[in-house]
Each structure stands twice: as structure tokens, then as C-alpha cells.
Amino acid sequence: MKKRENLFPETIILHNPYPQPDTYNSLSMPMYNTVAFEFETAEQMESAFTGRSAEHAYSRITNPTVQNFENRVKAITGALDVVAFNSGMAAICNTIIALAYSGANIVTSHHLFGNTFSFFNSTLREFGVEPRFCDLTSEEDVRNNIDENTCAVFLEIITNPQLEVVDLKKLSAICIEKEVPLIADTTIVPFTVFHAKDFGVNIEIVSSTKYISGGATSIGGLSIDYGIFDWTKSKKLAEFARGFGHNSFTAKMRKEIHRNLGSYMTPQTAYMQSLGLETLQVRFEKATSNARKVVDGMKAFKGVKSVNYTALPDNKFYDISKLQFGDSPGAMFTFDLESREACFKFLNNLRLVKRSTNLFDNKTLAIHPASTIYGTFDEPTRVKMNVRQTTVRISVGLENYRDILHDFHQALEEK
Ligand SMILES: *Cc1c(COP(=O)(O)O)cnc(C)c1O
């Protein structure tokens, strides 16, 4: 992990101060569970509502507890601004809507989280925004798909469940040359480990539901703006950029988009996810070390055709994964069995590991993506997305890894 202002991220997470004085000298940031805030004078009210002062007015727009959560993420990532939403999908929608317009296109991949794919392919399409699904590992394909109406290139850093890894430095070089912002969904490897800005990512999206919430307490999302894109190059924000410069995206988001779409994080969620942040790195280290041991143990089990994890030397993306994410590319892996029936049998035989859709709960979870997350897609779409009927996805938790392996072993052996 990289130091920032002489402290390591896990220290910053714990010690980033909240505004004092507090009436009771509370050691942790209290939860301000309120809709509105009171003003002393009409003049103060005017200046807050017109944006001349930064006081809180209404919790759909800002709230002290949510702001404290955002500030902690800002301190860890060194971002220009962080906006917290009530889901990862809301973070994606708000971010894209801030940049897209009717007639625009988004260059992305078929390898996307199910709802992100559906948002691009159905919701956005109906508003005249064209998703261009291409092979983001091919420089040529990316170049051929970007044109003057491309409002963003969007990708996931390790795709779920295909586990594809794009060389971000190469991709961001194309984005810089073509003057298009690069948006990365980094949910699979947290920002304590993966430093998106160093790889040329302009805006980072995180579903904080996953690693950050900790113990799967709450749904949330983050849009993290590094302030490094020249927004005069964005068709939609160019006008804005004359007044706001590098702050243009943040200004558009804060002053218009997120207020209008109304999907700000709640103070309860921010409180829980702030606690999650405090243990994020410890949980990540334990879950990824467990993942590695389970992956290694699984290979010998009966009926397992392949185990897919980008930290395995036989994985197609091993080198680039190591360069970008180090030795611990998350706690999610997949494996393939003979058939869909074998996958169902495995899932039904589990005694300890839970059949559930989430990622990075403290408990280990297993799912058959093709029949669930991608269950309503037709088979040709699933084939294009490389979602196989023979794949089981595992999110490794914090149990003793021997108990996880034991459960997988018996589930594969059982008739
Ligand atoms: C879960 C997930 C999302 C969506 O997040 P929600 O918080 O469920 O809305 C987006 N991207 C990835 C990679 C995810 O795993």
C-alpha cells in the first residue's frame, strides 16, 4: 500500500478527523439522522441555498454523516471529490448521466455486471445513448469504436464472472490521445490496494455494498473523481469547464445530477459503511489469503475442470493482474464443472457455504451466475458475455479456510 501524507491508508481511515467541536466530544462521528437543518437567519439560508456557503440544508443533497464518509474515502484515495450514493448502480447511473447525452455513445465491453449491462443496453439506449460493446483488451477495437460522440470509456477492472483484466495503462493512453474520460468500476479490488489514478482512471466507481460495507450490512456506492480530466474536451461539459475547470464533473454532479436523481446515501448507511472502512484492509487481507488457499486446494477436487483466479500463474491475465493488483486480486474466483447439473448439485450439497448473490460478505458465498444474475438474458447474449452454464462463482469470506475447503470437497463428492 502507498503512503499518503506520511500515513498508510489503514491509519488514515481510522484517524481522519471529523469537524469539531462536538457538543459531547464524541470520539466517533455521530449519525445525523435528520432530513433538514435549521438556520439562524434568512441571509444564512439564502447563502446556503445558492451555494455561497457550504452549510447543510437538506439530506438529499448533503448530510454531515455521509460527508464524513465521503471525506474519509477522499483522504485515502487523494481524490478531488467523492459522492456517496444509495447503491453501486446509483453511482454508475449518476456518473454516466453527468456525461452522456442523446446521440452520445459509451465504449465498453460485453463483460459487465448484469445490471450495468442492462442499464447500458436497455435504459440508456431508450434515451438515445448507444452502448458500444467491444473487446477492451484489443487496442484496435477500442480505437475503431471511439469517435467524436464517445462520452466515456467504461470498464470493470476484473470482470465478474469472466475475470478479464484490461491493461489500464494502454487503455488510458488511448483515452488520453482521443480525449475521452476513462471510468472504471473497481468494486473487485478496494482502493486501499488498487490505486486507480496511477493507472489513468479519471472516475472510479465502487459498489460499497461489497468490501466496504463489511459484514454485508448495507447497499451503497461511490463515484470518485480524480480531477485529472480536461473537461473542455467533453461535449457535454465543455461550456461548464470554462467556469469550473478541473472541477467541472464534480460541479455538474453536486449542483445538478445527484440532487435531481435523488439517490444520495442515507446517514444510517454512511455510519455503517464508515465502520466497514475501518476494518476494510484487515478483512481484505484475510479474505484474499483465504481465497488463495481455497483456490489452490480446489484444483485437486473431483470433477473440477478448471479454477479461475487471476493470481494463478496459468491464468491468461496473470502478468497484468500482478502489475495492477499485486498478489491479491480480490476474494472472488470461479471454477468450472462438467455441466449445469453438476453446478446445481454442488450448490445444493453445500452445508456451510451460503447460496447467495453478494460479494465480500464475511461469510463465503456461492452462486451459479448463468441461471441467476444472467438468468433473464437469452442464451446468445450470455454466450457473447462469456457467462458459461458450467461456472460457479465463489466469494471467499473470513472463515478458517480449511472449513471452506472441507465443505467444497464434500459437496463435490456427495452423490
Ligand atoms: C454489485 C456490483 C455492482 C452494483 O452494486 P450495487 O451496490 O448492488 O448496486 C456494480 N458493479 C460491480 C462490479 C458489482 O459487483
The ligand as an SDF file (V2000), in Angstrom:
LIG
                    3D

 15 15  0  0  0  0  0  0  0  0999 V2000
  -22.5030   -5.3500   -7.0960 C   0  0  0  0  0  0  0  0  0  0  0  0
  -21.8300   -4.6640   -8.2000 C   0  0  0  0  0  0  0  0  0  0  0  0
  -22.3680   -3.5010   -8.7610 C   0  0  0  0  0  0  0  0  0  0  0  0
  -23.7040   -2.9240   -8.3220 C   0  0  0  0  0  0  0  0  0  0  0  0
  -23.6640   -2.5020   -6.9980 O   0  0  0  0  0  0  0  0  0  0  0  0
  -24.9840   -2.3930   -6.0670 P   0  0  0  0  0  0  0  0  0  0  0  0
  -24.4250   -1.7990   -4.8260 O   0  0  0  0  0  0  0  0  0  0  0  0
  -25.5220   -3.7710   -5.9090 O   0  0  0  0  0  0  0  0  0  0  0  0
  -25.9370   -1.5060   -6.7810 O   0  0  0  0  0  0  0  0  0  0  0  0
  -21.6930   -2.8940   -9.7890 C   0  0  0  0  0  0  0  0  0  0  0  0
  -20.5180   -3.3800  -10.2300 N   0  0  0  0  0  0  0  0  0  0  0  0
  -19.9640   -4.4950   -9.7160 C   0  0  0  0  0  0  0  0  0  0  0  0
  -18.6690   -4.9740  -10.2550 C   0  0  0  0  0  0  0  0  0  0  0  0
  -20.5930   -5.1740   -8.6820 C   0  0  0  0  0  0  0  0  0  0  0  0
  -20.0510   -6.2830   -8.1810 O   0  0  0  0  0  0  0  0  0  0  0  0
  1  2  1  0
  2  3  1  0
  2 14  2  0
  3  4  1  0
  3 10  2  0
  4  5  1  0
  5  6  1  0
  6  7  2  0
  6  8  1  0
  6  9  1  0
 10 11  1  0
 11 12  2  0
 12 13  1  0
 12 14  1  0
 14 15  1  0
M  END
$$$$
